[in-house]
Amino acid sequence: MTGSVPSGALCIGVKKFWEKYKIWIVITVAFVLIVTVLSKNTLLEAMAINRRIKKMHEEQVMYRERAREDSMFLEKLKSDWFLEKYARETFYMKAPGEEIYLVEE
């Protein structure tokens, strides 16, 4: 195997690297742990907040659509013929002298 490093030499290289940069490795690992897990404003908390914000935006779109539909319905209710039709169909109201027959399907 040409060009490969013997495993003994690799261990020596890792040991030298560890001895030379041990403090920086420890500081980096500690920083990553603090940022991602241990602090109040962790990365995990930020991701959870982003999910909640996305859900709230979706709800906002839904409620705006519902408000638009309700506004259109209220405009229709201002007309007498629609109000009468709605009252007859929804509340089974009748004009004087009329009879109502309910047909079940």
MARMI-945674 format. One record per residue: residue in three letters; x, y, z of N, C-alpha, C, O, CB in turn. Coordinates in steps of 0.02 Angstrom, whole numbers, padded with zeros to 5 digits. Each point is the difference from the previous one (the first is absolute). Glycine has a CB too. Layout:
N
<node aa="ala" n_x="X" n_y="Y" n_z="Z" ca_x="X" ca_y="Y" ca_z="Z" c_x="X" c_y="Y" c_z="Z" o_x="X" o_y="Y" o_z="Z" cb_x="X" cb_y="Y" cb_z="Z"/>
...
***
This chain:
105
<node aa="met" n_x="00042" n_y="-00059" n_z="00000" ca_x="-00042" ca_y="00059" ca_z="00000" c_x="00043" c_y="00062" c_z="00000" o_x="00028" o_y="00019" o_z="00052" cb_x="-00118" cb_y="-00081" cb_z="00008"/>
<node aa="thr" n_x="00097" n_y="00091" n_z="-00115" ca_x="00041" ca_y="00060" ca_z="-00005" c_x="-00042" c_y="00061" c_z="00018" o_x="-00059" o_y="00004" o_z="-00018" cb_x="00131" cb_y="-00057" cb_z="-00071"/>
<node aa="gly" n_x="-00043" n_y="00099" n_z="00125" ca_x="-00033" ca_y="00062" ca_z="00018" c_x="-00042" c_y="-00004" c_z="00062" o_x="-00028" o_y="00051" o_z="00020" cb_x="00027" cb_y="-00025" cb_z="-00139"/>
<node aa="ser" n_x="-00005" n_y="-00083" n_z="00152" ca_x="-00040" ca_y="-00005" ca_z="00060" c_x="00045" c_y="00011" c_z="00061" o_x="00060" o_y="-00016" o_z="-00001" cb_x="-00141" cb_y="-00063" cb_z="-00056"/>
<node aa="val" n_x="00052" n_y="00105" n_z="00110" ca_x="00037" ca_y="00014" ca_z="00061" c_x="-00010" c_y="-00059" c_z="00047" o_x="-00057" o_y="-00020" o_z="00010" cb_x="00045" cb_y="00147" cb_z="-00024"/>
<node aa="pro" n_x="00064" n_y="-00154" n_z="00044" ca_x="-00008" ca_y="-00055" ca_z="00048" c_x="-00041" c_y="00025" c_z="00060" o_x="00004" o_y="00059" o_z="00019" cb_x="00106" cb_y="-00111" cb_z="-00056"/>
<node aa="ser" n_x="-00148" n_y="00007" n_z="00067" ca_x="-00044" ca_y="00019" ca_z="00054" c_x="00038" c_y="00027" c_z="00060" o_x="-00025" o_y="00043" o_z="00036" cb_x="-00055" cb_y="-00129" cb_z="-00075"/>
<node aa="gly" n_x="00140" n_y="00061" n_z="00051" ca_x="00041" ca_y="00026" ca_z="00055" c_x="00018" c_y="00073" c_z="-00010" o_x="-00001" o_y="00040" o_z="00047" cb_x="00046" cb_y="-00155" cb_z="-00029"/>
<node aa="ala" n_x="-00028" n_y="00133" n_z="-00080" ca_x="00017" ca_y="00069" ca_z="-00016" c_x="-00060" c_y="00046" c_z="00007" o_x="00006" o_y="00058" o_z="00019" cb_x="00084" cb_y="-00098" cb_z="-00097"/>
<node aa="leu" n_x="-00150" n_y="00013" n_z="00061" ca_x="-00061" ca_y="00038" ca_z="00006" c_x="-00015" c_y="00017" c_z="00073" o_x="-00020" o_y="00056" o_z="00016" cb_x="-00024" cb_y="-00111" cb_z="-00120"/>
<node aa="cys" n_x="00054" n_y="00006" n_z="00148" ca_x="-00011" ca_y="00011" ca_z="00071" c_x="00048" c_y="00052" c_z="00028" o_x="-00019" o_y="00042" o_z="00041" cb_x="-00021" cb_y="-00160" cb_z="-00030"/>
<node aa="ile" n_x="00102" n_y="00115" n_z="-00034" ca_x="00050" ca_y="00049" ca_z="00022" c_x="-00020" c_y="00070" c_z="-00023" o_x="00007" o_y="00049" o_z="00036" cb_x="00083" cb_y="-00137" cb_z="-00039"/>
<node aa="gly" n_x="-00115" n_y="00092" n_z="-00060" ca_x="-00022" ca_y="00065" ca_z="-00026" c_x="-00059" c_y="00028" c_z="00038" o_x="-00004" o_y="00060" o_z="00013" cb_x="00044" cb_y="-00095" cb_z="-00125"/>
<node aa="val" n_x="-00087" n_y="-00009" n_z="00131" ca_x="-00058" ca_y="00022" ca_z="00039" c_x="00022" c_y="00023" c_z="00069" o_x="-00024" o_y="00050" o_z="00026" cb_x="-00051" cb_y="-00130" cb_z="-00090"/>
<node aa="lys" n_x="00121" n_y="00043" n_z="00094" ca_x="00024" ca_y="00019" ca_z="00066" c_x="00035" c_y="00068" c_z="-00001" o_x="-00010" o_y="00041" o_z="00044" cb_x="00023" cb_y="-00163" cb_z="-00015"/>
<node aa="lys" n_x="00027" n_y="00132" n_z="-00081" ca_x="00035" ca_y="00065" ca_z="-00006" c_x="-00051" c_y="00056" c_z="-00010" o_x="00006" o_y="00054" o_z="00030" cb_x="00096" cb_y="-00111" cb_z="-00079"/>
<node aa="phe" n_x="-00151" n_y="00043" n_z="00007" ca_x="-00053" ca_y="00050" ca_z="-00012" c_x="-00037" c_y="00016" c_z="00065" o_x="-00013" o_y="00058" o_z="00015" cb_x="00001" cb_y="-00098" cb_z="-00134"/>
<node aa="trp" n_x="-00005" n_y="-00012" n_z="00157" ca_x="-00035" ca_y="00008" ca_z="00064" c_x="00042" c_y="00041" c_z="00049" o_x="-00025" o_y="00045" o_z="00032" cb_x="-00035" cb_y="-00153" cb_z="-00051"/>
<node aa="glu" n_x="00123" n_y="00092" n_z="00025" ca_x="00044" ca_y="00035" ca_z="00046" c_x="00007" c_y="00074" c_z="-00020" o_x="00003" o_y="00044" o_z="00043" cb_x="00058" cb_y="-00151" cb_z="-00021"/>
<node aa="lys" n_x="-00058" n_y="00119" n_z="-00087" ca_x="00011" ca_y="00068" ca_z="-00023" c_x="-00064" c_y="00043" c_z="00006" o_x="00004" o_y="00059" o_z="00018" cb_x="00083" cb_y="-00103" cb_z="-00097"/>
<node aa="tyr" n_x="-00146" n_y="00014" n_z="00064" ca_x="-00062" ca_y="00039" ca_z="-00003" c_x="-00052" c_y="-00021" c_z="00052" o_x="-00059" o_y="00012" o_z="-00009" cb_x="00081" cb_y="00004" cb_z="-00113"/>
<node aa="lys" n_x="00000" n_y="-00048" n_z="00175" ca_x="-00046" ca_y="-00027" ca_z="00050" c_x="-00046" c_y="00054" c_z="00029" o_x="-00060" o_y="-00011" o_z="00006" cb_x="00146" cb_y="-00076" cb_z="00021"/>
<node aa="ile" n_x="-00059" n_y="00143" n_z="-00009" ca_x="-00040" ca_y="00053" ca_z="00032" c_x="-00052" c_y="00027" c_z="-00049" o_x="-00056" o_y="00015" o_z="00020" cb_x="00154" cb_y="00015" cb_z="00053"/>
<node aa="trp" n_x="-00080" n_y="-00023" n_z="-00136" ca_x="-00047" ca_y="00027" ca_z="-00049" c_x="-00056" c_y="-00050" c_z="-00016" o_x="-00057" o_y="00019" o_z="-00012" cb_x="00150" cb_y="00049" cb_z="-00037"/>
<node aa="ile" n_x="-00076" n_y="-00131" n_z="00049" ca_x="-00050" ca_y="-00052" ca_z="-00011" c_x="-00050" c_y="-00001" c_z="00058" o_x="-00061" o_y="-00003" o_z="-00011" cb_x="00144" cb_y="-00066" cb_z="-00055"/>
<node aa="val" n_x="-00058" n_y="00073" n_z="00127" ca_x="-00044" ca_y="00000" ca_z="00059" c_x="-00044" c_y="00063" c_z="-00001" o_x="-00060" o_y="-00005" o_z="00014" cb_x="00146" cb_y="-00061" cb_z="00052"/>
<node aa="ile" n_x="-00058" n_y="00123" n_z="-00081" ca_x="-00038" ca_y="00062" ca_z="-00002" c_x="-00054" c_y="-00004" c_z="-00054" o_x="-00057" o_y="00021" o_z="00010" cb_x="00157" cb_y="00044" cb_z="00031"/>
<node aa="thr" n_x="-00082" n_y="-00091" n_z="-00099" ca_x="-00048" ca_y="-00006" ca_z="-00056" c_x="-00058" c_y="-00047" c_z="00018" o_x="-00058" o_y="00016" o_z="-00012" cb_x="00151" cb_y="00006" cb_z="-00069"/>
<node aa="val" n_x="-00076" n_y="-00079" n_z="00110" ca_x="-00053" ca_y="-00048" ca_z="00020" c_x="-00044" c_y="00031" c_z="00054" o_x="-00061" o_y="-00008" o_z="-00003" cb_x="00137" cb_y="-00089" cb_z="-00025"/>
<node aa="ala" n_x="-00047" n_y="00131" n_z="00076" ca_x="-00040" ca_y="00032" ca_z="00052" c_x="-00046" c_y="00054" c_z="-00030" o_x="-00058" o_y="00005" o_z="00019" cb_x="00150" cb_y="-00028" cb_z="00065"/>
<node aa="phe" n_x="-00066" n_y="00062" n_z="-00129" ca_x="-00040" ca_y="00052" ca_z="-00032" c_x="-00059" c_y="-00029" c_z="-00039" o_x="-00056" o_y="00024" o_z="00005" cb_x="00159" cb_y="00047" cb_z="-00014"/>
<node aa="val" n_x="-00089" n_y="-00124" n_z="-00028" ca_x="-00053" ca_y="-00033" ca_z="-00039" c_x="-00054" c_y="-00028" c_z="00047" o_x="-00059" o_y="00007" o_z="-00014" cb_x="00141" cb_y="-00035" cb_z="-00078"/>
<node aa="leu" n_x="-00061" n_y="-00003" n_z="00146" ca_x="-00049" ca_y="-00026" ca_z="00049" c_x="-00041" c_y="00056" c_z="00031" o_x="-00061" o_y="-00007" o_z="00007" cb_x="00138" cb_y="-00088" cb_z="00017"/>
<node aa="ile" n_x="-00046" n_y="00149" n_z="-00006" ca_x="-00036" ca_y="00056" ca_z="00031" c_x="-00049" c_y="00030" c_z="-00050" o_x="-00058" o_y="00013" o_z="00019" cb_x="00157" cb_y="00011" cb_z="00054"/>
<node aa="val" n_x="-00079" n_y="-00014" n_z="-00134" ca_x="-00044" ca_y="00031" ca_z="-00049" c_x="-00058" c_y="-00046" c_z="-00019" o_x="-00056" o_y="00024" o_z="-00009" cb_x="00154" cb_y="00040" cb_z="-00035"/>
<node aa="thr" n_x="-00086" n_y="-00128" n_z="00038" ca_x="-00052" ca_y="-00045" ca_z="-00026" c_x="-00044" c_y="-00030" c_z="00055" o_x="-00058" o_y="-00016" o_z="-00014" cb_x="00133" cb_y="-00009" cb_z="-00080"/>
<node aa="val" n_x="-00050" n_y="00016" n_z="00154" ca_x="-00038" ca_y="-00038" ca_z="00050" c_x="-00011" c_y="00038" c_z="00065" o_x="-00055" o_y="-00001" o_z="00026" cb_x="00101" cb_y="-00101" cb_z="-00078"/>
<node aa="leu" n_x="00004" n_y="00132" n_z="00078" ca_x="-00002" ca_y="00023" ca_z="00070" c_x="-00025" c_y="00071" c_z="00011" o_x="-00025" o_y="00015" o_z="00054" cb_x="00117" cb_y="-00091" cb_z="-00037"/>
<node aa="ser" n_x="-00087" n_y="00120" n_z="-00065" ca_x="-00020" ca_y="00069" ca_z="00013" c_x="-00075" c_y="00008" c_z="-00006" o_x="-00035" o_y="-00044" o_z="-00025" cb_x="00146" cb_y="00084" cb_z="-00018"/>
<node aa="lys" n_x="-00136" n_y="00017" n_z="00065" ca_x="-00072" ca_y="00013" ca_z="-00002" c_x="-00023" c_y="00008" c_z="-00073" o_x="-00054" o_y="-00024" o_z="-00017" cb_x="00060" cb_y="00079" cb_z="00130"/>
<node aa="asn" n_x="00032" n_y="-00023" n_z="-00153" ca_x="-00017" ca_y="00011" ca_z="-00070" c_x="00038" c_y="-00050" c_z="-00044" o_x="00044" o_y="00019" o_z="-00038" cb_x="-00066" cb_y="00104" cb_z="00060"/>
<node aa="thr" n_x="00004" n_y="-00185" n_z="-00016" ca_x="00036" ca_y="-00052" ca_z="-00037" c_x="-00023" c_y="-00004" c_z="-00072" o_x="-00051" o_y="00029" o_z="-00019" cb_x="00065" cb_y="-00092" cb_z="00125"/>
<node aa="leu" n_x="00024" n_y="00028" n_z="-00144" ca_x="-00017" ca_y="-00012" ca_z="-00070" c_x="-00065" c_y="-00040" c_z="-00004" o_x="-00041" o_y="00011" o_z="-00044" cb_x="00163" cb_y="-00008" cb_z="00012"/>
<node aa="leu" n_x="-00130" n_y="-00050" n_z="00077" ca_x="-00061" ca_y="-00041" ca_z="00002" c_x="-00062" c_y="00043" c_z="00015" o_x="-00052" o_y="-00009" o_z="-00030" cb_x="00119" cb_y="-00090" cb_z="00067"/>
<node aa="glu" n_x="-00059" n_y="00146" n_z="00009" ca_x="-00055" ca_y="00046" ca_z="00016" c_x="-00016" c_y="00045" c_z="-00060" o_x="-00059" o_y="00013" o_z="-00013" cb_x="00093" cb_y="-00015" cb_z="00134"/>
<node aa="ala" n_x="00016" n_y="00024" n_z="-00156" ca_x="-00011" ca_y="00042" ca_z="-00059" c_x="-00037" c_y="-00038" c_z="-00054" o_x="-00044" o_y="00028" o_z="-00033" cb_x="00148" cb_y="00036" cb_z="00059"/>
<node aa="met" n_x="-00088" n_y="-00127" n_z="-00035" ca_x="-00035" ca_y="-00041" ca_z="-00050" c_x="-00073" c_y="-00010" c_z="00020" o_x="-00044" o_y="00001" o_z="-00042" cb_x="00151" cb_y="-00058" cb_z="00013"/>
<node aa="ala" n_x="-00120" n_y="00047" n_z="00094" ca_x="-00069" ca_y="-00008" ca_z="00024" c_x="-00039" c_y="00064" c_z="-00011" o_x="-00058" o_y="-00002" o_z="-00019" cb_x="00097" cb_y="-00082" cb_z="00105"/>
<node aa="ile" n_x="-00008" n_y="00141" n_z="-00073" ca_x="-00033" ca_y="00065" ca_z="-00010" c_x="-00015" c_y="00010" c_z="-00074" o_x="-00054" o_y="00024" o_z="-00017" cb_x="00113" cb_y="00023" cb_z="00118"/>
<node aa="asn" n_x="-00013" n_y="-00065" n_z="-00144" ca_x="-00012" ca_y="00007" ca_z="-00072" c_x="-00058" c_y="-00043" c_z="-00023" o_x="-00040" o_y="00021" o_z="-00042" cb_x="00160" cb_y="00003" cb_z="00025"/>
<node aa="arg" n_x="-00127" n_y="-00085" n_z="00045" ca_x="-00057" ca_y="-00043" ca_z="-00017" c_x="-00066" c_y="00033" c_z="00023" o_x="-00050" o_y="-00002" o_z="-00036" cb_x="00123" cb_y="-00100" cb_z="00046"/>
<node aa="arg" n_x="-00072" n_y="00131" n_z="00050" ca_x="-00061" ca_y="00033" ca_z="00026" c_x="-00018" c_y="00060" c_z="-00043" o_x="-00059" o_y="00012" o_z="-00014" cb_x="00087" cb_y="-00050" cb_z="00130"/>
<node aa="ile" n_x="00022" n_y="00076" n_z="-00138" ca_x="-00013" ca_y="00058" ca_z="-00042" c_x="-00030" c_y="-00022" c_z="-00066" o_x="-00047" o_y="00032" o_z="-00025" cb_x="00142" cb_y="00030" cb_z="00078"/>
<node aa="lys" n_x="-00069" n_y="-00115" n_z="-00083" ca_x="-00027" ca_y="-00025" ca_z="-00063" c_x="-00072" c_y="-00021" c_z="00008" o_x="-00043" o_y="00015" o_z="-00042" cb_x="00157" cb_y="-00054" cb_z="00008"/>
<node aa="lys" n_x="-00129" n_y="00004" n_z="00089" ca_x="-00069" ca_y="-00022" ca_z="00013" c_x="-00046" c_y="00060" c_z="00009" o_x="-00056" o_y="00000" o_z="-00025" cb_x="00098" cb_y="-00105" cb_z="00078"/>
<node aa="met" n_x="-00018" n_y="00156" n_z="-00019" ca_x="-00041" ca_y="00061" ca_z="00011" c_x="-00013" c_y="00036" c_z="-00066" o_x="-00054" o_y="00028" o_z="-00010" cb_x="00102" cb_y="-00017" cb_z="00125"/>
<node aa="his" n_x="00001" n_y="-00010" n_z="-00160" ca_x="-00010" ca_y="00031" ca_z="-00065" c_x="-00054" c_y="-00038" c_z="-00040" o_x="-00041" o_y="00030" o_z="-00033" cb_x="00161" cb_y="00010" cb_z="00033"/>
<node aa="glu" n_x="-00118" n_y="-00107" n_z="00005" ca_x="-00051" ca_y="-00040" ca_z="-00034" c_x="-00069" c_y="00014" c_z="00029" o_x="-00049" o_y="00004" o_z="-00037" cb_x="00135" cb_y="-00092" cb_z="00014"/>
<node aa="glu" n_x="-00090" n_y="00094" n_z="00090" ca_x="-00064" ca_y="00016" ca_z="00031" c_x="-00024" c_y="00070" c_z="-00020" o_x="-00059" o_y="00011" o_z="-00010" cb_x="00089" cb_y="-00085" cb_z="00107"/>
<node aa="gln" n_x="00017" n_y="00120" n_z="-00103" ca_x="-00018" ca_y="00068" ca_z="-00020" c_x="-00031" c_y="00000" c_z="-00070" o_x="-00050" o_y="00034" o_z="-00011" cb_x="00143" cb_y="00012" cb_z="00083"/>
<node aa="val" n_x="-00065" n_y="-00084" n_z="-00117" ca_x="-00028" ca_y="-00005" ca_z="-00068" c_x="-00070" c_y="-00030" c_z="00003" o_x="-00045" o_y="00025" o_z="-00033" cb_x="00161" cb_y="-00038" cb_z="-00015"/>
<node aa="met" n_x="-00124" n_y="-00040" n_z="00088" ca_x="-00065" ca_y="-00032" ca_z="00006" c_x="-00052" c_y="00049" c_z="00028" o_x="-00056" o_y="00004" o_z="-00025" cb_x="00113" cb_y="-00114" cb_z="00041"/>
<node aa="tyr" n_x="-00040" n_y="00147" n_z="00037" ca_x="-00047" ca_y="00046" ca_z="00031" c_x="-00017" c_y="00059" c_z="-00046" o_x="-00056" o_y="00024" o_z="00000" cb_x="00101" cb_y="-00057" cb_z="00112"/>
<node aa="arg" n_x="00004" n_y="00055" n_z="-00151" ca_x="-00015" ca_y="00054" ca_z="-00048" c_x="-00049" c_y="-00024" c_z="-00053" o_x="-00045" o_y="00037" o_z="-00020" cb_x="00159" cb_y="00012" cb_z="00040"/>
<node aa="glu" n_x="-00104" n_y="-00111" n_z="-00043" ca_x="-00047" ca_y="-00028" ca_z="-00050" c_x="-00069" c_y="-00008" c_z="00031" o_x="-00050" o_y="00016" o_z="-00033" cb_x="00145" cb_y="-00077" cb_z="-00022"/>
<node aa="arg" n_x="-00098" n_y="00038" n_z="00117" ca_x="-00065" ca_y="-00007" ca_z="00033" c_x="-00033" c_y="00069" c_z="00009" o_x="-00061" o_y="00006" o_z="-00009" cb_x="00103" cb_y="-00110" cb_z="00069"/>
<node aa="ala" n_x="-00004" n_y="00154" n_z="-00042" ca_x="-00028" ca_y="00067" ca_z="00009" c_x="-00026" c_y="00027" c_z="-00067" o_x="-00052" o_y="00032" o_z="-00003" cb_x="00132" cb_y="-00011" cb_z="00099"/>
<node aa="arg" n_x="-00044" n_y="-00035" n_z="-00150" ca_x="-00023" ca_y="00021" ca_z="-00066" c_x="-00066" c_y="-00034" c_z="-00018" o_x="-00046" o_y="00033" o_z="-00025" cb_x="00165" cb_y="-00013" cb_z="-00011"/>
<node aa="glu" n_x="-00124" n_y="-00085" n_z="00048" ca_x="-00062" ca_y="-00036" ca_z="-00014" c_x="-00057" c_y="00025" c_z="00043" o_x="-00056" o_y="00008" o_z="-00025" cb_x="00123" cb_y="-00108" cb_z="-00006"/>
<node aa="asp" n_x="-00054" n_y="00114" n_z="00094" ca_x="-00052" ca_y="00026" ca_z="00044" c_x="-00023" c_y="00069" c_z="-00021" o_x="-00059" o_y="00017" o_z="00004" cb_x="00107" cb_y="-00084" cb_z="00089"/>
<node aa="ser" n_x="-00001" n_y="00108" n_z="-00117" ca_x="-00018" ca_y="00067" ca_z="-00024" c_x="-00045" c_y="-00005" c_z="-00061" o_x="-00049" o_y="00037" o_z="-00006" cb_x="00157" cb_y="00009" cb_z="00050"/>
<node aa="met" n_x="-00093" n_y="-00092" n_z="-00089" ca_x="-00042" ca_y="-00010" ca_z="-00059" c_x="-00069" c_y="-00025" c_z="00021" o_x="-00050" o_y="00022" o_z="-00029" cb_x="00152" cb_y="-00046" cb_z="-00041"/>
<node aa="phe" n_x="-00105" n_y="-00020" n_z="00119" ca_x="-00064" ca_y="-00026" ca_z="00024" c_x="-00041" c_y="00056" c_z="00031" o_x="-00060" o_y="00003" o_z="-00011" cb_x="00112" cb_y="-00115" cb_z="00031"/>
<node aa="leu" n_x="-00020" n_y="00155" n_z="00019" ca_x="-00036" ca_y="00056" ca_z="00031" c_x="-00028" c_y="00048" c_z="-00053" o_x="-00055" o_y="00027" o_z="00007" cb_x="00128" cb_y="-00037" cb_z="00094"/>
<node aa="glu" n_x="-00035" n_y="00020" n_z="-00154" ca_x="-00024" ca_y="00043" ca_z="-00054" c_x="-00062" c_y="-00030" c_z="-00033" o_x="-00047" o_y="00035" o_z="-00017" cb_x="00164" cb_y="00007" cb_z="-00003"/>
<node aa="lys" n_x="-00116" n_y="-00108" n_z="00011" ca_x="-00058" ca_y="-00034" ca_z="-00029" c_x="-00061" c_y="00005" c_z="00046" o_x="-00056" o_y="00008" o_z="-00023" cb_x="00133" cb_y="-00087" cb_z="-00037"/>
<node aa="leu" n_x="-00065" n_y="00075" n_z="00126" ca_x="-00056" ca_y="00004" ca_z="00048" c_x="-00034" c_y="00068" c_z="-00001" o_x="-00057" o_y="00006" o_z="00024" cb_x="00116" cb_y="-00088" cb_z="00047"/>
<node aa="lys" n_x="-00027" n_y="00132" n_z="-00098" ca_x="-00031" ca_y="00067" ca_z="-00004" c_x="-00056" c_y="00001" c_z="-00051" o_x="-00042" o_y="00045" o_z="00002" cb_x="00151" cb_y="00006" cb_z="00032"/>
<node aa="ser" n_x="-00109" n_y="-00099" n_z="-00080" ca_x="-00054" ca_y="-00001" ca_z="-00049" c_x="-00058" c_y="-00041" c_z="00028" o_x="00011" o_y="-00052" o_z="00031" cb_x="00071" cb_y="00064" cb_z="-00128"/>
<node aa="asp" n_x="-00144" n_y="00012" n_z="00087" ca_x="-00059" ca_y="-00032" ca_z="00029" c_x="-00010" c_y="-00071" c_z="-00025" o_x="-00016" o_y="-00045" o_z="00039" cb_x="-00035" cb_y="00158" cb_z="-00029"/>
<node aa="trp" n_x="00060" n_y="-00123" n_z="-00075" ca_x="-00014" ca_y="-00067" ca_z="-00028" c_x="00048" c_y="-00052" c_z="00028" o_x="-00021" o_y="-00057" o_z="00013" cb_x="-00022" cb_y="00111" cb_z="-00117"/>
<node aa="phe" n_x="00107" n_y="-00036" n_z="00114" ca_x="00048" ca_y="-00048" ca_z="00028" c_x="-00014" c_y="-00013" c_z="00074" o_x="00005" o_y="-00056" o_z="00023" cb_x="00081" cb_y="00093" cb_z="-00107"/>
<node aa="leu" n_x="-00104" n_y="00016" n_z="00120" ca_x="-00016" ca_y="-00008" ca_z="00071" c_x="-00059" c_y="-00047" c_z="00009" o_x="00000" o_y="-00044" o_z="00043" cb_x="00044" cb_y="00160" cb_z="-00020"/>
<node aa="glu" n_x="-00096" n_y="-00107" n_z="-00065" ca_x="-00058" ca_y="-00044" ca_z="00004" c_x="00019" c_y="-00072" c_z="-00018" o_x="-00020" o_y="-00047" o_z="00034" cb_x="-00055" cb_y="00144" cb_z="-00063"/>
<node aa="lys" n_x="00113" n_y="-00106" n_z="-00024" ca_x="00022" ca_y="-00067" ca_z="-00021" c_x="00041" c_y="-00033" c_z="00055" o_x="-00011" o_y="-00059" o_z="00015" cb_x="00011" cb_y="00096" cb_z="-00135"/>
<node aa="tyr" n_x="00046" n_y="00000" n_z="00150" ca_x="00042" ca_y="-00028" ca_z="00052" c_x="-00042" c_y="-00019" c_z="00062" o_x="00010" o_y="-00053" o_z="00028" cb_x="00087" cb_y="00122" cb_z="-00070"/>
<node aa="ala" n_x="-00142" n_y="-00026" n_z="00061" ca_x="-00043" ca_y="-00014" ca_z="00058" c_x="-00043" c_y="-00061" c_z="-00012" o_x="-00009" o_y="-00042" o_z="00045" cb_x="00008" cb_y="00164" cb_z="-00016"/>
<node aa="arg" n_x="-00027" n_y="-00129" n_z="-00089" ca_x="-00041" ca_y="-00058" ca_z="-00016" c_x="00041" c_y="-00064" c_z="00001" o_x="-00022" o_y="-00050" o_z="00027" cb_x="-00053" cb_y="00124" cb_z="-00096"/>
<node aa="glu" n_x="00134" n_y="-00073" n_z="00038" ca_x="00040" ca_y="-00061" ca_z="-00005" c_x="00034" c_y="-00020" c_z="00065" o_x="00007" o_y="-00059" o_z="00015" cb_x="00012" cb_y="00088" cb_z="-00134"/>
<node aa="thr" n_x="00003" n_y="00020" n_z="00157" ca_x="00038" ca_y="-00015" ca_z="00060" c_x="-00044" c_y="-00010" c_z="00062" o_x="00010" o_y="-00046" o_z="00038" cb_x="00084" cb_y="00111" cb_z="-00087"/>
<node aa="phe" n_x="-00142" n_y="-00020" n_z="00057" ca_x="-00041" ca_y="-00001" ca_z="00061" c_x="-00071" c_y="-00025" c_z="-00012" o_x="-00041" o_y="00002" o_z="00045" cb_x="00110" cb_y="00093" cb_z="-00003"/>
<node aa="tyr" n_x="-00083" n_y="-00118" n_z="-00103" ca_x="-00066" ca_y="-00026" ca_z="-00018" c_x="-00055" c_y="00050" c_z="00014" o_x="-00054" o_y="-00018" o_z="00024" cb_x="00096" cb_y="-00098" cb_z="-00001"/>
<node aa="met" n_x="-00029" n_y="00179" n_z="-00036" ca_x="-00050" ca_y="00052" ca_z="00009" c_x="-00049" c_y="-00001" c_z="-00058" o_x="00016" o_y="-00025" o_z="-00054" cb_x="00066" cb_y="00096" cb_z="00119"/>
<node aa="lys" n_x="-00141" n_y="-00045" n_z="-00053" ca_x="-00051" ca_y="00001" ca_z="-00052" c_x="-00038" c_y="00065" c_z="00002" o_x="-00001" o_y="00035" o_z="00051" cb_x="-00008" cb_y="-00160" cb_z="-00045"/>
<node aa="ala" n_x="-00022" n_y="00140" n_z="-00062" ca_x="-00043" ca_y="00058" ca_z="-00003" c_x="-00068" c_y="-00019" c_z="00028" o_x="-00016" o_y="-00060" o_z="00003" cb_x="00078" cb_y="00106" cb_z="-00105"/>
<node aa="pro" n_x="-00101" n_y="00002" n_z="00124" ca_x="-00066" ca_y="-00016" ca_z="00027" c_x="-00042" c_y="-00037" c_z="-00053" o_x="-00001" o_y="00020" o_z="-00058" cb_x="00006" cb_y="00082" cb_z="00133"/>
<node aa="gly" n_x="-00037" n_y="-00156" n_z="-00054" ca_x="-00043" ca_y="-00038" ca_z="-00045" c_x="00036" c_y="-00054" c_z="-00037" o_x="-00032" o_y="-00037" o_z="-00037" cb_x="-00036" cb_y="00136" cb_z="00026"/>
<node aa="glu" n_x="00133" n_y="-00107" n_z="00018" ca_x="00037" ca_y="-00052" ca_z="-00034" c_x="00010" c_y="-00060" c_z="00047" o_x="00000" o_y="00007" o_z="00061" cb_x="00058" cb_y="00079" cb_z="-00132"/>
<node aa="glu" n_x="-00048" n_y="-00144" n_z="00041" ca_x="00016" ca_y="-00059" ca_z="00038" c_x="00069" c_y="-00024" c_z="-00023" o_x="00019" o_y="00008" o_z="-00058" cb_x="-00141" cb_y="-00040" cb_z="00071"/>
<node aa="ile" n_x="00159" n_y="00002" n_z="00034" ca_x="00067" ca_y="-00024" ca_z="-00015" c_x="00000" c_y="-00076" c_z="00003" o_x="-00026" o_y="-00030" o_z="00047" cb_x="00078" cb_y="00136" cb_z="00000"/>
<node aa="tyr" n_x="-00024" n_y="-00136" n_z="-00099" ca_x="00008" ca_y="-00072" ca_z="-00002" c_x="00075" c_y="-00016" c_z="-00003" o_x="00035" o_y="00023" o_z="-00044" cb_x="-00149" cb_y="-00038" cb_z="-00014"/>
<node aa="leu" n_x="00137" n_y="-00024" n_z="00106" ca_x="00069" ca_y="-00021" ca_z="00001" c_x="00007" c_y="-00067" c_z="-00033" o_x="-00034" o_y="-00048" o_z="00020" cb_x="00054" cb_y="00113" cb_z="00085"/>
<node aa="val" n_x="00021" n_y="-00071" n_z="-00154" ca_x="00012" ca_y="-00062" ca_z="-00035" c_x="00069" c_y="-00025" c_z="00019" o_x="00051" o_y="00033" o_z="-00013" cb_x="-00127" cb_y="00001" cb_z="-00084"/>
<node aa="glu" n_x="00078" n_y="-00093" n_z="00127" ca_x="00064" ca_y="-00029" ca_z="00019" c_x="00026" c_y="-00045" c_z="-00056" o_x="-00038" o_y="-00037" o_z="-00030" cb_x="00006" cb_y="00042" cb_z="00152"/>
<node aa="glu" n_x="00095" n_y="00000" n_z="-00135" ca_x="00030" ca_y="-00040" ca_z="-00053" c_x="00037" c_y="-00058" c_z="00028" o_x="00029" o_y="-00040" o_z="-00038" cb_x="-00019" cb_y="00140" cb_z="-00033"/>
***
